[in-house]
Amino acid sequence: MSRCLSGVSAVSQAMELSQRDRLSELVEELTTSGQPQLHPERMKEVKRICRVSNDCIEHVYNSVMSQLNQEHAEVRLSAFQIAMELFSRSHHFRTLLVDNFQEFLELTVETDSEQPLPPPKEVARKLRAQAIQAVQSWQASYGTAYKKLALGFHFLKQVKKVDFQDAEARTVSERRREEERQRKRERIYKERVEAASTDMEESYQEIEATLTEMESCMSLLIPGFHFTESHTANSSPPHSQPANEPSAVEDEPCCSKDLQEERTEGRVQEEEEEKNNDSEETIGDMKEGRTEERDLEGRGEEKGKEDEEEEEEEEEEEEEKSSEEAFIRSSGLISHSYNLDLNLSPGLHVRETEDNEAVVTTVIDLHRLIMSKHLPAVQSWVQVFTKSCAEQRLLQRALDLKRSLETVLQKHKELHIDYKTRQRRVHDAGGNESHQDPSDALPC
């Protein structure tokens, strides 16, 4: 009989050992899954095993507390969710947790300022809020039966000044820290706005002078050329070209010349047609006048004469139509109405010559100045004014400068300047002269 009892005991111990191992595996899987919610099937299996004995409950409690000590907020949040599930279902688990309630609060509510919750911060904030709400719920349900639970709730409310009505359940000290951080951010933003405003005020005249000089140089390279309207909305119109000033633009293609000649011939033909139509109308009016006179003088004339006049008019109209059709056929036209699409923005290509070398060199220097200094500065001002919600006039002024700089850069791009090969002479510390890559002297 004793052998049978010992055999049953050994089997029972073996079963409990395997269940404990399984509980450890389940708690590990639940707390390291990275999911915001517990896996329902695995949690159901944990509850089923905990019904076996108090030893299993003690084992799962130790496993949960071990995970709560991990330096990762997501692991702690999942471990807390397991504890919350078991707290409402097991008296033995409640007893174990309440006996060690101070440590539980330190690991979930951050009651010890020297032991802050681990990152991620967003998950840590969620853990703290859920833990405080859980303590409030436990106090309402079990506070009279568990003295340490009531003491823990009183500690949070009276000592730590936890506002249980706060949606985020933040302590007074945490709110103060948040207010202090907000004041610090506002002070930093204010200093940045003042510095950016001063810098913009000091650099405004220089930027305007650079833009004006760049526009003047490009107007000298392409006199009278009007750039794309979308790029020149905030820019001054280019200067007109003197009659005796040579241009560095390539000659117009032959197809453009032919097109202009065709359009000129078309206008001449249209004017001739209008003159013919006017003369025909005048002749018709004169004929109508004579007809009226005949009618007034002799309404009693025979009807045959009227028929003859009508026939003559019809013949004249047919002759006019035939002559008009002959003119259309001779001009190569088939119809009176045409749709003609013209591309009036030919690609530009400016060649650097000896005559415009000084102007092109100035354009290179100004382009480099805009790209390396003015545009980055203006972009930083726009960023500061946007983030700090500065006055609208400051932001608008910075945006206008940025738009003007981008416009003049687009104009420079449209010119397609064919630069000469340049080499800059650089002297090293020993006084030796060397040549730098010619591409360094050209704007990008």
Secondary structure as UniProt FT lines:
FT   HELIX           2..31
FT   HELIX           40..50
FT   TURN            51..52
FT   HELIX           54..68
FT   HELIX           73..87
FT   TURN            88..89
FT   HELIX           91..99
FT   HELIX           101..108
FT   TURN            113..114
FT   HELIX           121..142
FT   TURN            143..145
FT   HELIX           147..154
FT   HELIX           155..159
FT   TURN            164..165
FT   TURN            167..168
FT   HELIX           172..221
FT   TURN            223..224
FT   HELIX           229..231
FT   TURN            233..234
FT   TURN            243..244
FT   HELIX           254..297
FT   TURN            299..300
FT   HELIX           303..330
FT   TURN            331..332
FT   STRAND          350..351
FT   TURN            354..356
FT   HELIX           357..369
FT   HELIX           370..374
FT   HELIX           375..387
FT   TURN            388..389
FT   HELIX           392..415
FT   STRAND          417..418
FT   STRAND          425..427
FT   TURN            429..430
FT   STRAND          433..435
FT   HELIX           438..441
//
